[in-house]
Amino acid sequence: MTRYCPTCKSEFKQQLSRCPDDGSPLMAKPAREKHYVLKDIYAAANEIEAERIAAFLAEDGVIAEIFRRGVAQLPMTGDTHYLIAVDKEHAVHARRLIENARKDHIISANGFFLPKD
């Protein structure tokens, strides 16, 4: 069984209990981290609404990222939206949650859904 040093990140196939380089206790190799592919699904009209949507999705276990996008015409005005992006695997579920939240007036209908790919 491969052993792993959490300090120097080295791997060892020998039956060692401590890292020969730094003396740290060796562990079983951690599972490979999941690679997330983000998909933009919704454009909120303002930052507060985007944060509310992200918090609402998090309550159901869907982690959302918020990205600010837009073109400012003048310093005081512009066409700025806050994009909500989720892991591609959760996009359909997140869309449903947002649709229901809009119907139930939990979030406003000022934003819009982005086209599905």
DSSP file (Angstrom, degrees, kcal/mol; ACC not computed):
  #  RESIDUE AA STRUCTURE BP1 BP2  ACC     N-H-->O    O-->H-N    N-H-->O    O-->H-N    TCO  KAPPA ALPHA  PHI   PSI    X-CA   Y-CA   Z-CA
    1    1 A M              0   0    0      0, 0.0     2,-0.2     0, 0.0    11,-0.0   0.000 360.0 360.0 360.0 135.0    0.0    0.0    0.0
    2    2 A T        -     0   0    0     13,-0.1    27,-1.0    27,-0.0     2,-0.3  -0.536 360.0-154.8 -74.4 135.8    1.3    3.4   -0.9
    3    3 A R  E     -AB  12  28A   0      9,-3.3     9,-2.6    -2,-0.2     2,-0.4  -0.791   5.1-150.1-111.4 157.6    1.9    5.8    2.0
    4    4 A Y  E     -AB  11  27A   0     23,-3.1    23,-2.8    -2,-0.3     7,-0.2  -0.977  10.4-139.1-135.1 136.7    1.9    9.6    1.8
    5    5 A C     >  -     0   0    0      5,-2.5     4,-1.7    -2,-0.4     5,-0.1  -0.872   9.2-159.9 -95.9 116.7    3.7   12.3    3.7
    6    6 A P  T  4 S+     0   0    0      0, 0.0    -1,-0.1     0, 0.0    20,-0.1   0.699  88.2  51.0 -70.0 -17.0    1.2   15.2    4.4
    7    7 A T  T  4 S+     0   0    0      1,-0.1    -2,-0.0     3,-0.1    -3,-0.0   0.951 126.9  16.0 -84.8 -55.7    4.2   17.6    5.0
    8    8 A C  T  4 S-     0   0    0      2,-0.1    -1,-0.1    16,-0.0     0, 0.0   0.490  95.3-128.1-100.0  -3.6    6.4   17.1    1.9
    9    9 A K     <  +     0   0    0     -4,-1.7     2,-0.1     1,-0.2     0, 0.0   0.668  55.8 149.8  67.3  19.3    3.8   15.4   -0.2
   10   10 A S        -     0   0    0     -5,-0.1    -5,-2.5    -6,-0.0     2,-0.4  -0.478  38.5-138.3 -80.8 154.6    6.1   12.5   -1.0
   11   11 A E  E     -A    4   0A   0     -7,-0.2     2,-0.4    -2,-0.1    -7,-0.2  -0.901  15.6-168.1-113.5 144.6    4.8    8.9   -1.7
   12   12 A F  E     -A    3   0A   0     -9,-2.6    -9,-3.3    -2,-0.4     4,-0.1  -0.998  18.6-171.3-134.8 133.2    6.4    5.8   -0.3
   13   13 A K        +     0   0    0     -2,-0.4    -1,-0.1   -11,-0.2    -9,-0.0   0.631  65.4  93.2 -94.0 -17.8    5.7    2.2   -1.3
   14   14 A Q  S    S-     0   0    0      1,-0.1     2,-2.0   -11,-0.1   -11,-0.2  -0.305  94.4-101.0 -71.6 160.5    7.9    0.7    1.5
   15   15 A Q        +     0   0    0    -13,-0.0     2,-0.3     2,-0.0    -1,-0.1  -0.527  68.3 149.0 -81.4  73.1    6.3   -0.2    4.8
   16   16 A L        -     0   0    0     -2,-2.0     3,-0.1     1,-0.1    -4,-0.1  -0.750  39.7-163.4-104.6 153.8    7.4    2.9    6.6
   17   17 A S  S    S+     0   0    0     -2,-0.3     9,-2.4     1,-0.2     2,-0.3   0.621  77.9  39.1-107.1 -20.0    5.6    4.7    9.5
   18   18 A R  B    S-C   25   0B   0      7,-0.3    -1,-0.2   -13,-0.0     6,-0.1  -0.954  90.0-102.7-130.6 150.1    7.5    8.0    9.2
   19   19 A C     >  -     0   0    0      5,-2.9     4,-2.1    -2,-0.3     5,-0.0  -0.538  23.0-147.4 -68.3 126.7    8.8   10.1    6.3
   20   20 A P  T  4 S+     0   0    0      0, 0.0    -1,-0.2     0, 0.0     0, 0.0   0.711  95.3  51.8 -69.3 -17.7   12.6    9.6    6.0
   21   21 A D  T  4 S+     0   0    0      3,-0.1    -2,-0.0     1,-0.1    -3,-0.0   0.906 132.3   2.6 -84.8 -45.3   12.9   13.2    4.8
   22   22 A D  T  4 S-     0   0    0      2,-0.1    -1,-0.1     0, 0.0    -3,-0.0   0.447  90.7-117.8-126.6  -1.2   11.1   15.2    7.5
   23   23 A G     <  +     0   0    0     -4,-2.1     3,-0.1     1,-0.2     0, 0.0   0.505  59.6 149.0  80.3   3.8   10.0   12.6   10.1
   24   24 A S        -     0   0    0     -6,-0.1    -5,-2.9     1,-0.1    -1,-0.2  -0.416  57.2 -99.9 -69.8 146.3    6.3   13.2    9.7
   25   25 A P  B     -C   18   0B   0      0, 0.0    -7,-0.3     0, 0.0     2,-0.2  -0.458  41.7-124.5 -63.9 135.9    4.0   10.3   10.3
   26   26 A L        -     0   0    0     -9,-2.4     2,-0.3    -2,-0.1   -21,-0.2  -0.513  27.0-164.5 -83.7 152.9    2.9    8.7    7.0
   27   27 A M  E     -B    4   0A   0    -23,-2.8   -23,-3.1    -2,-0.2     2,-0.1  -0.820  33.4 -83.8-127.8 166.2   -0.8    8.3    6.1
   28   28 A A  E     -B    3   0A   0     -2,-0.3   -25,-0.2   -25,-0.2    -1,-0.0  -0.483  65.4 -89.4 -64.8 145.7   -2.7    6.4    3.5
   29   29 A K        -     0   0    0    -27,-1.0    -1,-0.1    -2,-0.1     3,-0.1  -0.368  48.0-116.4 -62.0 131.3   -2.8    8.4    0.2
   30   30 A P        -     0   0    0      0, 0.0    -1,-0.1     0, 0.0     3,-0.1  -0.308  34.2 -94.4 -68.1 153.3   -5.7   10.7    0.2
   31   31 A A        -     0   0    0      1,-0.1     2,-0.1     3,-0.0     3,-0.1  -0.325  52.2 -91.5 -62.8 149.1   -8.4   10.3   -2.4
   32   32 A R        -     0   0    0      1,-0.1    -1,-0.1    -3,-0.1     2,-0.1  -0.389  46.1-108.9 -64.4 136.1   -7.9   12.4   -5.5
   33   33 A E        -     0   0    0      1,-0.1     2,-0.2    -3,-0.1    -1,-0.1  -0.403  35.1-108.1 -68.5 143.4   -9.6   15.7   -5.3
   34   34 A K        -     0   0    0     -2,-0.1     2,-0.7    -3,-0.1    -1,-0.1  -0.495  25.4-133.3 -72.4 137.6  -12.7   16.1   -7.6
   35   35 A H        -     0   0    0     -2,-0.2     2,-0.3    -3,-0.1    -1,-0.1  -0.840  22.3-150.4 -93.7 117.7  -12.2   18.4  -10.5
   36   36 A Y        -     0   0    0     -2,-0.7     2,-0.6    51,-0.1    51,-0.0  -0.691   8.6-158.2 -92.4 140.3  -15.2   20.8  -10.8
   37   37 A V        -     0   0    0     -2,-0.3    51,-3.3     2,-0.0     2,-0.2  -0.960  19.7-145.2-115.0 110.3  -16.4   22.2  -14.1
   38   38 A L  E     -D   87   0C   0     -2,-0.6     2,-0.4    49,-0.2    49,-0.2  -0.499  13.2-166.9 -80.2 144.7  -18.3   25.4  -13.4
   39   39 A K  E     -D   86   0C   0     47,-2.6    47,-2.1    -2,-0.2     2,-0.4  -0.996  21.0-129.2-131.6 126.1  -21.3   26.3  -15.5
   40   40 A D  E     +D   85   0C   0     -2,-0.4    45,-0.3    45,-0.2     3,-0.1  -0.599  37.6 161.2 -71.3 128.2  -22.9   29.8  -15.5
   41   41 A I  E     +     0   0C   0     43,-3.0    73,-2.1    -2,-0.4     2,-0.3   0.637  53.9  24.6-122.2 -23.0  -26.7   29.2  -15.0
   42   42 A Y  E     -DE  84 113C   0     42,-1.3    42,-3.3    71,-0.3     2,-0.6  -0.999  53.5-147.0-150.3 145.6  -28.2   32.5  -13.8
   43   43 A A  E     -DE  83 112C   0     69,-2.9    69,-2.0    -2,-0.3    40,-0.2  -0.948  20.5-156.3-115.4 110.3  -27.6   36.3  -13.9
   44   44 A A  E     -D   82   0C   0     38,-2.8    38,-2.3    -2,-0.6    67,-0.0  -0.561  18.6-130.0 -82.4 149.9  -28.7   38.1  -10.8
   45   45 A A  S    S+     0   0    0     -2,-0.2     2,-0.3    36,-0.2    35,-0.1   0.752  84.2  11.0 -74.3 -24.1  -29.5   41.8  -11.2
   46   46 A N  S  > S-     0   0    0     36,-0.1     4,-2.1     1,-0.1     5,-0.1  -0.952  77.7-103.9-150.6 169.6  -27.4   42.8   -8.2
   47   47 A E  H  > S+     0   0    0     -2,-0.3     4,-2.4     1,-0.2     5,-0.2   0.871 115.7  53.8 -65.8 -39.2  -24.8   41.6   -5.7
   48   48 A I  H  > S+     0   0    0      1,-0.2     4,-2.2     2,-0.2    -1,-0.2   0.928 110.1  47.6 -62.8 -44.9  -27.2   41.2   -2.8
   49   49 A E  H  > S+     0   0    0      1,-0.2     4,-2.5     2,-0.2    -1,-0.2   0.907 110.4  52.7 -62.7 -40.8  -29.6   39.0   -4.9
   50   50 A A  H  X S+     0   0    0     -4,-2.1     4,-2.5     1,-0.2    -2,-0.2   0.912 109.9  48.2 -61.6 -42.4  -26.6   36.9   -6.1
   51   51 A E  H  X S+     0   0    0     -4,-2.4     4,-2.3     2,-0.2    -1,-0.2   0.878 110.4  51.8 -66.1 -37.2  -25.5   36.3   -2.5
   52   52 A R  H  X S+     0   0    0     -4,-2.2     4,-2.5     2,-0.2    -2,-0.2   0.912 111.0  48.0 -63.8 -42.0  -29.1   35.4   -1.5
   53   53 A I  H  X S+     0   0    0     -4,-2.5     4,-2.8     2,-0.2     5,-0.2   0.931 111.2  49.8 -64.7 -45.5  -29.2   32.9   -4.4
   54   54 A A  H  X S+     0   0    0     -4,-2.5     4,-2.2     1,-0.2    10,-0.2   0.905 113.1  46.9 -60.4 -41.5  -25.8   31.4   -3.5
   55   55 A A  H  X S+     0   0    0     -4,-2.3     4,-1.6     2,-0.2    -1,-0.2   0.899 111.7  51.3 -66.2 -40.5  -26.9   31.0    0.2
   56   56 A F  H  X S+     0   0    0     -4,-2.5     4,-0.6     1,-0.2    -2,-0.2   0.918 111.8  46.3 -62.6 -44.3  -30.2   29.5   -0.9
   57   57 A L  H ><>S+     0   0    0     -4,-2.8     5,-2.3     1,-0.2     3,-1.3   0.892 107.6  57.5 -65.1 -39.2  -28.5   26.9   -3.1
   58   58 A A  H ><5S+     0   0    0     -4,-2.2     3,-1.9     1,-0.3    -1,-0.2   0.835  96.1  63.9 -61.9 -33.0  -26.0   26.1   -0.3
   59   59 A E  H 3<5S+     0   0    0     -4,-1.6    -1,-0.3     1,-0.3    -2,-0.2   0.789 106.5  44.8 -60.0 -26.5  -28.9   25.2    2.0
   60   60 A D  T <<5S-     0   0    0     -3,-1.3    -1,-0.3    -4,-0.6    -2,-0.2   0.246 127.2-100.1-101.8  11.3  -29.6   22.4   -0.5
   61   61 A G  T < 5S+     0   0    0     -3,-1.9     2,-0.7     1,-0.2    -3,-0.2   0.578  82.1 129.3  85.6   9.9  -25.9   21.3   -0.8
   62   62 A V      < -     0   0    0     -5,-2.3     2,-0.5    -6,-0.1    -1,-0.2  -0.883  48.5-148.0-101.9 116.7  -25.2   23.1   -4.1
   63   63 A I        -     0   0    0     -2,-0.7    24,-0.6    -3,-0.1     2,-0.4  -0.711  17.9-167.0 -85.5 128.4  -22.1   25.3   -3.9
   64   64 A A  E     -F   86   0C   0     -2,-0.5     2,-0.4   -10,-0.2    22,-0.2  -0.895  12.3-150.6-118.9 146.1  -22.3   28.4   -6.1
   65   65 A E  E     -F   85   0C   0     20,-3.0    20,-2.7    -2,-0.4     2,-0.5  -0.876  13.5-143.7-108.9 146.3  -19.7   30.8   -7.3
   66   66 A I  E     -F   84   0C   0     -2,-0.4     2,-0.4    18,-0.2    18,-0.2  -0.947  16.7-177.2-115.0 131.2  -20.5   34.4   -8.0
   67   67 A F  E     -F   83   0C   0     16,-2.2    16,-3.2    -2,-0.5     2,-0.5  -0.993  21.6-134.7-127.7 133.2  -18.8   36.4  -10.9
   68   68 A R  E     +F   82   0C   0     -2,-0.4     2,-0.3    14,-0.2    14,-0.2  -0.750  32.8 169.5 -88.2 128.2  -19.4   40.0  -11.7
   69   69 A R  E     +F   81   0C   0     12,-3.0    12,-3.6    -2,-0.5     2,-0.3  -0.988  15.6  94.3-137.4 146.4  -19.9   40.7  -15.4
   70   70 A G  E     -F   80   0C   0     -2,-0.3     2,-0.5    10,-0.3    10,-0.2  -0.891  58.6 -96.6 158.1 176.4  -21.0   43.7  -17.4
   71   71 A V  E     -F   79   0C   0      8,-0.9     8,-2.3    -2,-0.3     2,-0.5  -0.984  29.1-147.7-126.0 119.3  -20.1   46.8  -19.3
   72   72 A A  E     -     0   0C   0     -2,-0.5     6,-0.2     6,-0.3    -2,-0.0  -0.762  12.3-174.5 -88.9 127.5  -20.2   50.1  -17.6
   73   73 A Q  E    S+     0   0C   0     -2,-0.5    -1,-0.2     4,-0.3     5,-0.2   0.869  77.7   4.1 -83.4 -43.2  -21.2   53.1  -19.8
   74   74 A L  E >  S-F   77   0C   0      3,-0.8     3,-0.5     1,-0.0    -1,-0.3  -0.887  85.8-100.7-134.3 163.5  -20.6   55.7  -17.1
   75   75 A P  T 3  S+     0   0    0      0, 0.0    -1,-0.0     0, 0.0    -3,-0.0   0.811 122.9  42.6 -58.1 -27.8  -19.2   55.4  -13.6
   76   76 A M  T 3  S+     0   0    0     -4,-0.0     2,-0.3    -3,-0.0    -4,-0.0   0.660 118.1  38.8 -94.7 -16.9  -22.8   55.5  -12.2
   77   77 A T  E <   + F   0  74C   0     -3,-0.5    -3,-0.8     2,-0.0    -4,-0.3  -0.788  61.2 133.6-128.4 170.2  -24.6   53.3  -14.7
   78   78 A G  E     -     0   0C   0     -2,-0.3     2,-0.8    -6,-0.2    -6,-0.3  -0.919  57.9 -93.2 165.9 172.5  -24.0   50.1  -16.5
   79   79 A D  E     + F   0  71C   0     -8,-2.3    -8,-0.9    -2,-0.3     2,-0.4  -0.664  59.8 160.2-107.7  71.9  -25.3   46.7  -17.6
   80   80 A T  E     + F   0  70C   0     -2,-0.8     2,-0.3   -10,-0.2   -10,-0.3  -0.817  13.1 176.3-103.7 134.2  -23.7   44.7  -14.7
   81   81 A H  E     - F   0  69C   0    -12,-3.6   -12,-3.0    -2,-0.4     2,-0.7  -0.920  27.9-131.2-129.1 157.9  -25.0   41.3  -13.7
   82   82 A Y  E     -DF  44  68C   0    -38,-2.3   -38,-2.8    -2,-0.3     2,-0.3  -0.936  27.0-144.7-112.4 109.4  -23.7   38.8  -11.1
   83   83 A L  E     -DF  43  67C   0    -16,-3.2   -16,-2.2    -2,-0.7     2,-0.6  -0.545   2.3-147.8 -80.4 135.6  -23.4   35.4  -12.7
   84   84 A I  E     -DF  42  66C   0    -42,-3.3   -43,-3.0    -2,-0.3   -42,-1.3  -0.909  19.7-175.3-101.0 121.7  -24.2   32.4  -10.6
   85   85 A A  E     +DF  40  65C   0    -20,-2.7   -20,-3.0    -2,-0.6     2,-0.3  -0.952   4.2 177.2-120.6 139.6  -22.0   29.4  -11.6
   86   86 A V  E     -DF  39  64C   0    -47,-2.1   -47,-2.6    -2,-0.4   -22,-0.1  -0.864  45.6 -72.3-131.4 166.6  -22.3   25.8  -10.2
   87   87 A D  E >   -D   38   0C   0    -24,-0.6     3,-2.4    -2,-0.3     4,-0.5  -0.391  47.5-122.1 -57.6 134.5  -20.7   22.5  -10.8
   88   88 A K  G >  S+     0   0    0    -51,-3.3     3,-1.1     1,-0.3     4,-0.4   0.815 111.5  61.3 -52.0 -34.5  -21.9   21.3  -14.1
   89   89 A E  G 3  S+     0   0    0      1,-0.2    -1,-0.3   -52,-0.2     4,-0.2   0.747 110.1  40.8 -65.2 -23.1  -23.2   18.1  -12.5
   90   90 A H  G <> S+     0   0    0     -3,-2.4     4,-2.7     1,-0.1    -1,-0.2   0.339  85.2 101.8-105.9   5.2  -25.5   20.2  -10.3
   91   91 A A  H <> S+     0   0    0     -3,-1.1     4,-2.4    -4,-0.5     5,-0.2   0.899  82.0  46.5 -61.2 -45.3  -26.7   22.7  -13.0
   92   92 A V  H  > S+     0   0    0     -4,-0.4     4,-2.1     1,-0.2    -1,-0.2   0.930 115.4  46.6 -64.3 -45.0  -30.1   21.1  -13.7
   93   93 A H  H  > S+     0   0    0     -4,-0.2     4,-2.3     1,-0.2    -2,-0.2   0.911 112.4  50.4 -63.1 -43.1  -30.9   20.8  -10.0
   94   94 A A  H  X S+     0   0    0     -4,-2.7     4,-2.4     1,-0.2    -2,-0.2   0.893 108.2  52.8 -64.2 -40.3  -29.7   24.4   -9.3
   95   95 A R  H  X S+     0   0    0     -4,-2.4     4,-2.9    -5,-0.2    -1,-0.2   0.926 109.5  49.3 -59.3 -45.0  -31.9   25.7  -12.1
   96   96 A R  H  X S+     0   0    0     -4,-2.1     4,-2.6     1,-0.2     5,-0.2   0.913 110.3  50.7 -61.1 -42.9  -34.9   23.9  -10.6
   97   97 A L  H  X S+     0   0    0     -4,-2.3     4,-2.2     1,-0.2    -1,-0.2   0.917 112.7  45.8 -61.5 -43.3  -34.2   25.4   -7.2
   98   98 A I  H  X S+     0   0    0     -4,-2.4     4,-2.3     2,-0.2    -2,-0.2   0.915 111.0  52.8 -67.7 -42.2  -33.9   28.9   -8.6
   99   99 A E  H  X S+     0   0    0     -4,-2.9     4,-2.2     1,-0.2    -2,-0.2   0.937 112.5  45.0 -56.5 -47.6  -37.1   28.5  -10.6
  100  100 A N  H  X S+     0   0    0     -4,-2.6     4,-2.3     1,-0.2    -1,-0.2   0.879 110.8  53.3 -65.6 -38.2  -39.0   27.4   -7.6
  101  101 A A  H  <>S+     0   0    0     -4,-2.2     5,-2.6    -5,-0.2     6,-1.3   0.865 109.6  49.0 -65.7 -35.4  -37.5   30.2   -5.4
  102  102 A R  H ><5S+     0   0    0     -4,-2.3     3,-1.2     3,-0.2    -2,-0.2   0.921 111.4  48.9 -68.3 -43.5  -38.7   32.7   -8.0
  103  103 A K  H 3<5S+     0   0    0     -4,-2.2    -2,-0.2     1,-0.3    -1,-0.2   0.877 113.7  46.5 -61.8 -37.8  -42.2   31.3   -8.1
  104  104 A D  T 3<5S-     0   0    0     -4,-2.3    -1,-0.3    -5,-0.2    -2,-0.2   0.381 112.9-120.7 -86.6   4.1  -42.3   31.3   -4.3
  105  105 A H  T < 5S+     0   0    0     -3,-1.2    -3,-0.2     2,-0.2    -4,-0.1   0.764  75.8 129.2  60.7  28.4  -41.0   34.9   -4.2
  106  106 A I  S   <S+     0   0    0     -5,-2.6     2,-0.3    -6,-0.2    -4,-0.2   0.851  81.9  20.5 -75.1 -37.3  -38.0   33.8   -2.1
  107  107 A I  S    S-     0   0    0     -6,-1.3    -2,-0.2    -9,-0.2    -1,-0.2  -0.908  97.6-101.6-124.6 158.8  -35.8   35.6   -4.7
  108  108 A S        -     0   0    0     -2,-0.3     3,-0.4     1,-0.1    -5,-0.1  -0.240  17.6-128.4 -75.2 166.6  -36.9   38.3   -7.1
  109  109 A A  S    S+     0   0    0      1,-0.2    -1,-0.1    -7,-0.1    -7,-0.0   0.079  81.9 105.0 -98.8  21.4  -37.6   37.7  -10.8
  110  110 A N  S    S+     0   0    0      2,-0.0    -1,-0.2   -64,-0.0     2,-0.1   0.712  70.5  65.8 -76.0 -20.2  -35.2   40.6  -11.8
  111  111 A G  S    S-     0   0    0     -3,-0.4     2,-0.3   -67,-0.0   -67,-0.2  -0.179  74.7-138.6 -88.2-173.6  -32.5   38.2  -12.9
  112  112 A F  E     -E   43   0C   0    -69,-2.0   -69,-2.9    -2,-0.1     2,-0.2  -0.997  15.2-108.7-149.9 152.9  -32.6   35.8  -15.8
  113  113 A F  E     -E   42   0C   0     -2,-0.3   -71,-0.3   -71,-0.2     3,-0.1  -0.554  33.7-127.5 -77.9 142.7  -31.5   32.3  -16.7
  114  114 A L        -     0   0    0    -73,-2.1    -1,-0.1    -2,-0.2     0, 0.0  -0.615  39.2 -85.1 -87.4 151.6  -28.6   31.8  -19.0
  115  115 A P        -     0   0    0      0, 0.0     2,-0.2     0, 0.0    -1,-0.1  -0.207  42.3-118.6 -58.2 143.4  -29.0   29.6  -22.1
  116  116 A K              0   0    0      1,-0.1   -75,-0.0    -3,-0.1    -3,-0.0  -0.588 360.0 360.0 -78.7 145.0  -28.4   25.9  -21.6
  117  117 A D              0   0    0     -2,-0.2    -1,-0.1     0, 0.0     0, 0.0   0.453 360.0 360.0 -84.3 360.0  -25.6   24.4  -23.7
